[in-house]
Amino acid sequence: MPLKVLVVPDKFKGTLTAQEAAEAIARGWRKARPTDTLELLPMSDGGDGFGEVFSRLLRAKAQTVKTVDAAHYPTRARWWWEPKSKTAIIESARVIGLAMLPPSKFHPFDLDTSGLGAVLQAAAKNGARHCLIGIGGSATNDAGFGMARALGWRFLDGQGAALERWTDLSSLSRIVPPESSAVKGMKIIVAVDVQNRLLGPRGASRVYGPQKGLRPQDFPLAERCLRRLAEVTTKHFHRDYSVLPGAGAAGGLGFGLFAFTGARARSGVELFAGYAQLTRRLRGVDLVLTGEGALDKSTLMGKGVGEIARLCRRPGIPCIGLAGILNDESLLKRRFTGVHCLAPEMTSPERAKRRAAFWLGKLAAKVARGRG
């Protein structure tokens, strides 16, 4: 019997965008089961690819603005604009992303989020009333310090001197807001896929810092600076933003957006599900195919692909996960109907990365034949 299949993958990081992954899965599946009806729905929970995914859902048009990357090198950053609802879509990874920088060339102590300020200002200049911002994939660990400075906030030490580097925040005495805020009145929603607070063993520096180049010997300074920033902002706002879930996301950028722009956090997958009308799309579906570069226990901790599988369980829709690599298979099978990987199931990791679309298509075809 022909099946109605929803293909809803995230990116395969470093090899395929969510759109490319969806197309590869569909090509392979159709070769094995040409009579099935496939609907492609690339997804993002807030990281790399957020802009492309959400711009398709909202039919927003691409814009560019001159700014700087995390290392302060000039760049032209893309963002998206939907004029009818006056909604801006910003993907932080396209401005201050780790993937934009040469591997291991820069230390996080030398990077910040200032480039993001120009993009927010461009959205405000366009008259944005709403802004969706995905913050995953950042290279930074400055808790939004650079972004706030770019928006006009001043950070002063005990002598009234302005601090220009986030690694000097341990001497922070007070913060001074801008005379007029470019983002005032803009409703900013931050898409996050983690619940970490800013500080502590599960905070930004210790959990995500090592991915960006922080070493264990760097943790004390990083933690001391961000703790002082949290203390001074708590005194200024009479609210401790550092303890909010998601404050530690993207090197503390979640915290910076909450404190200095009034942003609110939303689960990235919930945001996607709402704009994609996922509940409606799941009605009448016989099978869901999802996937990302790696499936492991972290997939089940609020990440988009794991949440797709969870949403399928209640209505009893089979959900199959496809991945580049696979770990913790027994845990994953408690949520997924089945899980399959490129390496070593189909080929070596090196070959899988070189021809990711080809091998993902072959894996999809193999799984499809098993449904016959």
Sequence and secondary structure as in RCSB ss.txt:
>XXXX:A:sequence
MPLKVLVVPDKFKGTLTAQEAAEAIARGWRKARPTDTLELLPMSDGGDGFGEVFSRLLRAKAQTVKTVDAAHYPT
RARWWWEPKSKTAIIESARVIGLAMLPPSKFHPFDLDTSGLGAVLQAAAKNGARHCLIGIGGSATNDAGFGMARA
LGWRFLDGQGAALERWTDLSSLSRIVPPESSAVKGMKIIVAVDVQNRLLGPRGASRVYGPQKGLRPQDFPLAERC
LRRLAEVTTKHFHRDYSVLPGAGAAGGLGFGLFAFTGARARSGVELFAGYAQLTRRLRGVDLVLTGEGALDKSTL
MGKGVGEIARLCRRPGIPCIGLAGILNDESLLKRRFTGVHCLAPEMTSPERAKRRAAFWLGKLAAKVARGRG
>XXXX:A:secstr
   EEEE    BTTTB HHHHHHHHHHHHHHH TTSEEEE    SSSTTHHHHHHHHHT EEEEEEEE TTS EE
EEEEEEETTTTEEEEETHHHHBGGGS TTTS GGG  STHHHHHHHHHHHTT SEEEEE TTB   STTHHHHHH
TT EEEETTS B  SGGGGGGEEEEE  SS TTTT EEEEEES    SSSTTSIIIIIHHHHT  GGGHHHHHHH
HHHHHHHHHHHHTS GGGSTTTTHHHHHHHHHHHHH  EEEEHHHHHHHHTTHHHHHTT SEEEEEEEEESGGGG
TT HHHHHHHHHHTTT  EEEEEEEE  HHHHTTTSSEEEESTTTTS HHHHHHTHHHHHHHHHHHHHHHT 
